[in-house]
Amino acid sequence: MVENVIWPAYLDASLSRADGRRVSEELAVDEPSVDEIAKAVQQIGYDATIERDKAYSREPWARRGRVVVRGAEDSSKNDLVQAVAAYVVAMRE
């Protein structure tokens, strides 16, 4: 089973692409949480596991956690991250 990891930094509007953001500025949000990301993953139809004690390699001082996504073999990681970002934006509106 394929596992993909989504870090909050991928969706963080305060970060540049060089710092780890993977979505456009329109899909980025301020301070995304692992809870929001996990909820968005579940809305898309995949299983999500939150690991709260993890730190993104480009932010080793910030233990914001990560979301492990299972069952997303049918889509690329980029497509998955874009879809999750769109759901997080929609949930905040």
C-alpha distances in whole Angstrom, upper triangle without the diagonal:
4,6,10,13,16,19,23,24,23,25,28,31,33,31,31,29,30,29,26,26,24,25,29,31,32,28,28,30,32,30,26,25,22,23,24,20,18,21,20,16,17,20,18,15,12,12,13,14,17,18,22,23,21,24,23,24,27,28,28,31,29,26,25,22,18,16,12,10,7,7,9,8,11,13,14,14,18,18,16,18,21,20,20,23,25,24,25,28,29,28,31,34
4,7,10,13,17,20,21,19,21,25,28,30,27,28,25,26,26,22,22,20,22,25,28,28,25,25,27,29,27,24,23,20,21,22,18,17,19,18,15,16,19,16,15,11,11,12,13,16,17,20,22,20,21,20,21,24,25,25,28,26,24,23,20,16,14,10,8,6,6,7,6,10,11,11,11,14,15,13,15,18,18,17,20,22,22,23,26,27,26,29,31
4,7,10,13,16,18,16,19,22,25,27,25,25,23,24,23,19,20,18,20,23,26,26,23,23,24,26,24,21,19,16,18,19,15,14,17,16,13,14,17,15,14,11,10,10,10,13,13,17,18,16,18,17,18,21,22,22,25,23,20,19,16,12,10,6,5,5,7,7,8,12,12,11,10,13,14,12,13,16,16,15,18,20,20,20,23,25,24,26,29
4,7,10,13,15,13,15,18,21,23,21,22,19,20,19,16,16,14,16,20,22,23,19,19,20,22,21,18,17,14,16,16,13,12,15,14,11,14,16,14,14,11,11,10,11,12,13,16,17,15,16,14,16,18,19,20,22,20,19,17,14,10,8,6,5,7,9,7,9,12,10,9,7,10,11,9,10,13,13,12,15,17,17,17,20,22,22,24,26
4,6,10,11,10,13,15,19,20,18,19,17,18,17,13,14,13,15,19,21,22,18,17,18,19,18,15,14,11,14,14,11,11,14,14,11,14,16,15,15,12,12,9,10,10,10,13,14,11,12,10,13,15,15,16,19,17,15,13,10,7,6,5,6,9,12,11,13,15,13,12,9,11,13,10,9,13,14,12,14,17,17,16,19,21,21,22,25
4,7,8,7,9,12,15,17,15,16,15,16,15,11,11,10,12,16,17,18,15,14,14,16,14,11,11,9,12,11,8,9,12,11,10,13,15,14,15,13,12,10,10,10,11,12,14,11,12,10,13,14,14,16,18,15,14,11,9,6,5,6,7,11,14,12,15,16,14,12,9,10,12,9,7,11,12,9,10,14,14,13,16,18,17,18,21
4,5,6,8,9,13,14,12,14,13,15,12,9,9,10,12,15,16,18,15,13,13,14,11,9,9,8,11,11,9,11,14,13,12,16,17,17,18,16,15,12,12,10,10,11,12,9,9,7,10,11,11,12,14,11,10,8,7,5,6,9,11,14,17,16,18,20,17,16,12,13,15,12,10,13,14,11,11,15,15,13,16,19,18,18,21
4,5,6,6,10,11,10,13,13,15,12,9,9,10,11,14,14,16,13,10,10,10,8,6,6,6,10,9,8,10,13,12,13,16,17,17,19,17,17,14,14,11,12,11,13,11,10,8,12,12,11,13,14,11,10,7,8,7,8,12,13,17,20,18,21,22,20,18,14,14,16,14,10,13,14,11,10,14,14,11,13,16,15,15,18
4,5,5,8,9,7,10,10,11,8,6,6,8,10,13,13,15,13,10,10,10,8,8,10,10,14,13,11,14,16,15,16,19,20,20,22,20,20,17,17,15,14,14,15,12,10,8,10,9,9,12,13,10,11,9,10,9,11,14,16,19,22,20,22,24,21,18,15,14,16,15,11,13,15,13,11,15,16,13,15,18,18,17,20
4,6,9,10,9,10,9,11,9,6,4,5,7,10,11,13,10,8,10,11,11,9,11,11,14,13,10,13,16,14,14,18,18,17,20,18,19,16,17,15,16,16,17,14,13,10,12,11,12,15,16,14,14,12,12,10,11,13,14,18,20,17,20,20,17,15,11,10,13,11,8,10,12,10,9,12,14,12,13,17,17,17,19
4,6,9,8,10,10,13,11,9,6,7,6,9,9,10,7,5,6,8,8,7,9,11,13,11,9,13,14,12,13,17,17,16,19,18,19,16,17,16,17,17,18,16,15,13,15,14,14,17,18,15,15,12,13,12,12,15,15,19,21,18,21,22,18,17,13,12,13,12,8,9,11,9,6,10,11,9,10,13,14,13,16
4,5,6,9,10,12,10,9,6,9,9,10,9,11,9,5,5,6,6,6,9,12,14,12,11,15,16,15,16,20,20,20,23,22,22,19,20,17,18,17,18,16,14,12,15,13,12,16,16,13,14,11,13,13,14,17,18,22,24,22,25,25,22,20,17,15,17,16,12,13,15,12,10,13,14,11,11,15,15,14,16
4,5,8,10,12,11,10,8,10,9,9,6,9,8,5,5,5,8,9,12,15,17,15,14,18,19,17,19,22,22,22,25,24,25,22,23,21,22,20,22,20,18,16,18,15,15,18,18,16,18,15,17,17,18,21,22,25,27,25,27,27,24,22,19,17,18,18,14,14,16,14,11,13,15,12,11,15,16,14,16
4,7,10,12,9,10,9,12,12,12,9,12,12,8,8,7,8,10,14,16,19,17,17,20,22,20,22,25,25,25,28,27,27,24,25,22,22,20,21,20,17,15,17,14,13,16,16,14,16,14,17,17,19,23,24,28,30,27,30,30,27,25,22,20,21,21,17,17,19,18,14,17,19,16,15,19,19,17,19
4,7,8,6,7,6,10,10,11,10,13,13,9,10,9,10,11,14,16,19,18,17,20,22,20,22,25,25,25,28,26,27,24,24,22,21,20,21,18,15,13,14,11,11,15,15,13,16,14,16,16,19,21,22,26,28,26,28,29,25,23,19,17,20,19,16,16,19,17,14,17,19,17,16,20,21,19,21
4,5,5,7,6,9,10,10,9,13,13,10,12,12,13,15,18,19,22,21,19,23,24,22,23,27,27,26,29,28,28,26,26,24,24,23,24,21,18,15,15,12,13,17,18,16,19,17,19,19,21,23,24,27,29,26,28,28,25,22,19,17,19,20,16,16,19,18,15,18,21,18,18,22,23,21,23
4,5,5,5,6,8,9,10,13,13,11,14,15,15,16,18,19,23,21,19,22,24,22,22,26,26,24,27,26,27,24,25,24,23,23,24,21,18,14,14,12,14,17,19,18,20,18,19,18,20,21,22,25,27,24,25,25,22,19,16,14,17,17,14,14,18,17,15,17,20,18,18,22,23,22,24
4,6,7,9,12,12,13,17,16,14,17,17,17,18,20,21,25,23,21,24,26,24,24,28,29,27,30,28,29,26,26,25,24,24,24,20,17,14,13,10,12,16,17,17,19,19,20,19,21,22,24,27,28,26,27,28,24,21,18,16,19,20,17,17,21,20,18,21,23,22,22,25,26,25,27
4,6,9,12,13,13,17,16,13,15,15,14,15,17,18,22,21,19,22,24,23,23,27,27,26,29,27,27,24,24,22,21,20,20,17,14,11,10,7,9,12,14,13,16,15,17,16,19,21,22,25,28,25,27,28,24,21,18,17,20,20,16,17,21,19,17,20,22,20,20,24,25,23,26
4,6,9,12,13,16,14,12,14,14,14,13,15,16,19,18,16,19,21,20,19,23,24,23,25,23,24,21,21,19,19,18,19,15,13,9,9,7,9,13,15,13,15,14,15,14,15,17,18,22,24,21,23,24,21,18,14,13,16,16,12,14,17,16,14,17,19,18,18,22,22,22,24
4,6,8,9,12,10,8,10,12,12,11,14,15,18,16,14,17,19,17,18,21,22,21,23,22,23,20,21,19,19,19,20,17,15,12,13,11,12,15,17,15,16,14,15,14,15,17,18,21,23,21,22,23,19,17,14,12,14,14,10,11,14,13,11,14,16,15,15,18,19,19,21
4,7,9,12,10,9,12,14,14,13,16,16,19,17,14,17,19,16,16,20,20,18,21,20,21,19,20,19,20,20,22,19,17,13,15,13,15,18,20,18,19,17,17,15,15,16,16,20,21,18,19,20,16,13,10,8,11,11,8,8,12,11,10,12,15,14,15,18,19,19,21
4,7,8,6,6,10,13,14,13,15,16,18,16,14,17,18,15,16,19,19,17,20,20,21,20,21,21,22,22,24,21,19,16,18,16,18,21,22,20,21,18,18,16,16,18,17,21,21,18,20,20,16,14,12,9,10,11,8,6,10,10,7,10,13,12,12,15,17,16,18
4,5,5,6,10,13,15,14,18,19,21,18,16,20,20,17,18,22,21,19,23,23,25,23,25,24,25,25,27,24,22,19,21,19,20,23,25,22,23,21,22,20,20,22,21,24,25,22,23,23,19,17,15,12,13,14,11,9,12,13,9,10,14,13,12,15,17,17,17
4,5,5,8,11,13,13,17,19,21,18,17,21,21,18,20,23,22,21,25,25,26,24,26,25,26,25,27,25,23,20,21,19,20,23,24,22,23,20,22,21,21,23,23,26,27,24,27,26,22,20,18,15,16,17,13,12,14,14,11,11,15,13,11,15,17,15,16
4,6,8,11,14,14,17,19,21,17,17,20,20,17,19,22,20,20,23,24,26,24,26,25,27,26,28,26,25,22,24,22,23,26,27,24,25,22,23,22,22,24,23,26,27,24,26,25,22,20,19,16,16,16,14,11,13,13,10,9,12,12,9,12,14,13,13
4,7,10,13,11,15,16,17,14,13,16,16,13,15,18,17,16,20,20,22,20,22,21,23,23,25,24,22,20,22,20,21,24,25,22,23,19,20,18,18,20,19,23,23,20,23,22,19,18,16,13,13,13,10,8,9,9,6,6,9,8,6,10,12,11,12
4,7,9,9,12,14,16,13,12,16,16,14,16,19,18,18,21,21,22,20,22,20,21,21,23,21,19,17,19,18,17,21,21,18,19,16,18,16,17,19,19,23,24,21,24,24,20,19,16,14,15,14,11,10,12,11,7,9,11,9,8,11,13,11,13
4,6,6,10,13,14,11,11,15,15,13,16,19,18,18,22,21,22,20,21,19,20,19,22,20,19,17,20,18,17,21,20,17,18,15,16,16,16,20,20,24,25,23,26,26,23,22,19,17,17,16,13,12,14,12,8,10,11,8,7,11,11,9,11
4,6,9,13,14,12,13,16,17,16,18,21,20,21,24,24,24,21,22,19,20,18,20,19,18,17,19,18,16,19,18,15,16,13,16,16,17,21,22,25,27,26,29,29,26,25,21,20,21,19,16,16,17,15,12,14,14,11,10,13,13,10,13
4,6,10,11,10,11,14,15,15,17,20,20,21,24,23,22,19,19,16,17,15,17,16,15,14,17,16,14,16,15,12,13,10,12,13,15,18,20,24,26,25,28,29,26,24,21,20,21,19,16,17,18,15,12,15,15,11,12,15,14,12,15
4,7,8,7,7,11,12,11,13,16,16,17,20,19,19,16,16,13,15,13,16,15,14,14,17,16,14,17,17,13,13,9,11,11,12,15,16,20,22,21,24,25,22,21,18,17,18,16,13,14,14,11,9,12,12,8,10,13,11,10,14
4,5,5,6,9,10,11,12,14,16,17,19,18,17,13,13,10,12,10,13,13,13,13,17,17,15,17,16,12,11,8,8,9,10,13,15,19,21,21,24,25,23,22,19,19,19,17,14,16,16,12,12,14,13,10,12,14,12,12,16
4,5,5,6,8,10,10,12,14,15,17,15,14,10,9,7,8,8,11,11,12,12,16,17,15,16,17,13,11,7,6,6,6,10,12,15,18,18,21,23,21,20,17,18,18,15,13,16,15,11,12,15,13,11,14,16,14,14,18
4,5,5,6,9,10,11,12,14,15,14,13,10,10,8,10,10,13,14,15,16,20,21,19,20,20,16,14,11,10,9,9,12,13,16,19,19,22,23,22,22,19,20,20,16,15,17,16,12,13,15,13,10,14,15,12,13,16
4,6,5,6,9,10,11,13,14,14,14,11,12,10,13,13,16,16,17,17,21,21,19,21,21,18,16,12,12,11,10,13,13,17,19,18,22,22,20,21,18,18,18,15,13,14,13,9,10,12,9,6,10,11,8,9,13
4,5,5,6,9,10,11,13,12,12,9,10,9,12,12,16,15,16,15,18,19,18,20,21,17,15,12,11,9,7,10,10,14,16,15,18,19,17,17,14,15,14,11,10,11,10,7,8,10,8,7,10,12,10,12,15
4,5,5,6,9,10,11,9,8,6,7,7,10,12,15,15,16,16,20,21,20,21,22,19,16,13,11,9,6,8,8,11,14,14,17,18,17,18,15,16,16,12,12,14,12,9,11,13,11,10,13,14,12,14,17
4,5,5,6,9,10,10,10,8,10,10,14,15,18,18,20,20,23,24,23,25,25,21,19,16,14,13,10,12,11,14,15,15,19,19,18,19,17,18,17,13,13,15,12,9,11,12,9,8,12,12,9,12,15
4,5,5,6,9,9,10,9,12,12,16,17,20,19,20,20,23,23,23,25,26,22,20,17,16,13,11,12,11,13,14,13,17,17,15,16,15,15,13,10,10,11,8,5,8,9,5,6,10,9,8,11,14
4,5,5,7,6,7,6,10,11,14,16,19,18,20,19,22,23,23,24,26,22,20,17,15,12,9,10,7,10,11,10,14,14,13,14,12,13,12,8,9,11,8,6,9,11,8,9,13,13,12,15,17
4,5,5,5,6,6,10,12,15,17,21,20,22,22,25,26,26,27,28,25,22,19,17,15,11,11,9,10,11,11,15,15,15,17,15,17,15,12,13,14,11,9,13,13,10,11,15,14,13,16,18
4,5,8,10,10,14,15,19,20,24,23,25,24,27,28,28,29,30,27,25,21,20,17,14,15,12,13,13,13,16,16,15,17,16,17,15,12,13,14,10,9,12,11,8,10,13,11,11,14,16
4,6,9,10,14,16,19,21,24,23,25,24,26,27,27,29,31,27,25,22,20,17,14,14,11,12,11,10,13,12,12,14,13,14,11,9,11,11,8,8,11,10,8,11,14,13,13,16,18
4,7,9,13,16,19,21,25,24,26,25,28,29,29,30,32,29,26,23,21,18,14,14,10,10,9,9,12,12,12,15,15,16,14,11,13,14,11,11,14,14,12,14,17,16,16,19,21
4,6,10,13,16,19,22,21,23,22,25,26,26,27,29,26,24,21,18,15,11,10,7,6,6,7,10,11,11,13,13,15,13,10,12,14,12,11,14,15,13,15,18,18,17,20,22
4,7,10,13,16,19,19,21,21,24,26,25,26,28,25,22,20,16,14,10,8,6,5,7,9,12,14,14,16,15,17,16,12,14,17,14,13,16,18,15,16,20,20,18,21,24
4,7,10,13,16,15,17,18,21,22,22,23,24,21,18,16,13,10,6,6,5,6,9,10,14,16,15,16,14,17,16,12,13,16,14,12,15,17,14,14,18,19,17,19,22
4,7,10,12,12,15,16,19,21,21,21,22,19,16,14,11,8,6,5,7,8,12,13,16,19,18,19,16,19,19,15,15,18,17,14,17,19,17,17,20,21,19,21,24
4,6,9,10,12,14,17,19,18,18,19,16,12,10,7,6,5,6,9,12,15,16,19,21,20,20,17,19,20,16,16,19,18,14,16,19,17,16,19,21,18,20,23
4,6,6,10,12,15,17,16,15,16,14,10,9,5,5,6,7,11,13,17,18,21,23,22,22,18,21,22,18,17,21,20,17,19,22,20,18,22,24,21,22,26
4,6,9,11,14,16,14,13,14,11,7,7,4,6,8,11,14,17,20,21,24,26,25,24,21,22,24,20,19,22,22,18,19,22,21,18,22,23,21,21,25
4,7,10,13,15,13,11,12,10,6,7,5,8,11,13,16,19,23,23,26,28,27,26,22,24,26,23,21,24,25,21,22,25,24,22,25,27,25,25,28
4,7,9,12,10,9,10,9,5,7,5,6,10,11,15,18,21,21,23,26,25,23,19,21,23,20,18,22,23,20,20,24,23,21,24,26,24,24,28
4,6,8,6,5,7,6,4,6,6,8,11,13,17,20,23,23,25,27,25,23,19,20,23,21,18,21,23,20,20,23,23,21,23,26,25,24,28
4,6,5,6,9,8,7,8,8,8,11,13,16,19,22,21,23,25,23,20,17,17,20,18,16,19,21,18,18,21,22,19,22,25,24,24,27
4,5,5,9,10,10,11,11,11,15,16,18,21,24,23,24,27,24,21,18,19,22,20,18,21,23,21,20,24,25,23,25,28,27,27,30
4,6,9,9,11,12,13,13,16,18,20,24,26,25,26,28,25,22,19,19,22,21,18,20,23,21,20,23,24,22,24,27,27,26,29
4,5,6,8,9,11,12,16,18,21,24,27,26,28,30,27,24,21,21,24,22,19,21,24,21,20,23,24,21,23,26,26,25,28
4,6,7,10,11,13,16,18,21,24,28,27,29,31,29,26,22,23,26,24,21,24,26,23,23,26,27,24,26,29,28,27,31
4,6,9,12,14,18,20,24,27,30,29,31,34,31,29,25,26,28,26,23,26,28,25,24,27,27,24,26,29,28,27,30
4,6,9,11,15,18,21,24,28,27,29,31,29,27,23,23,26,24,21,23,25,21,20,24,24,21,23,26,24,23,26
4,6,9,13,15,19,22,25,25,27,30,28,26,22,23,25,23,20,23,24,20,20,24,23,20,23,25,23,23,26
4,7,10,13,16,20,23,23,25,27,25,24,20,21,22,20,17,20,21,17,17,20,19,16,19,22,20,19,23
4,7,10,13,16,20,20,23,25,23,22,18,19,21,18,16,19,20,16,16,20,19,16,19,22,20,20,24
4,7,10,13,16,16,19,21,19,18,15,16,18,15,13,16,17,13,14,18,17,15,18,20,19,19,23
4,6,10,13,13,16,18,17,16,13,15,16,12,11,15,14,11,13,16,15,14,17,19,17,19,22
4,7,10,11,13,16,15,14,12,15,15,12,12,15,15,13,15,18,17,16,20,21,20,22,25
4,7,7,10,12,12,12,10,13,13,9,10,14,13,11,14,16,15,15,19,20,19,21,24
4,6,8,11,11,13,12,15,14,11,13,16,15,14,17,19,18,18,22,22,22,24,27
4,6,8,9,12,12,15,14,11,14,16,15,14,18,19,18,20,23,23,22,25,28
4,5,6,8,8,11,10,8,11,13,12,12,15,17,16,18,21,21,21,24,26
4,6,8,9,12,11,10,13,15,15,15,18,20,19,21,24,24,25,27,29
4,7,10,12,10,10,13,14,13,15,18,18,19,21,23,23,24,27,28
4,7,8,6,7,10,11,10,12,15,15,16,18,20,21,22,25,26
4,5,5,6,9,10,11,12,14,16,17,19,20,21,23,25,26
4,5,5,6,9,10,10,12,14,15,16,18,20,21,23,25
4,5,5,6,9,10,11,12,14,15,17,18,20,21,23
4,6,5,6,9,10,11,12,14,16,17,18,20,22
4,5,5,6,9,10,11,12,14,15,17,19,20
4,5,5,6,9,10,10,12,14,15,17,19
4,6,5,6,9,10,11,12,14,16,17
4,5,5,6,9,10,11,12,15,16
4,5,5,6,9,10,10,13,15
4,5,5,6,9,10,11,13
4,6,5,6,9,10,11
4,5,5,6,9,10
4,5,5,6,9
4,5,5,7
4,5,5
4,6
4
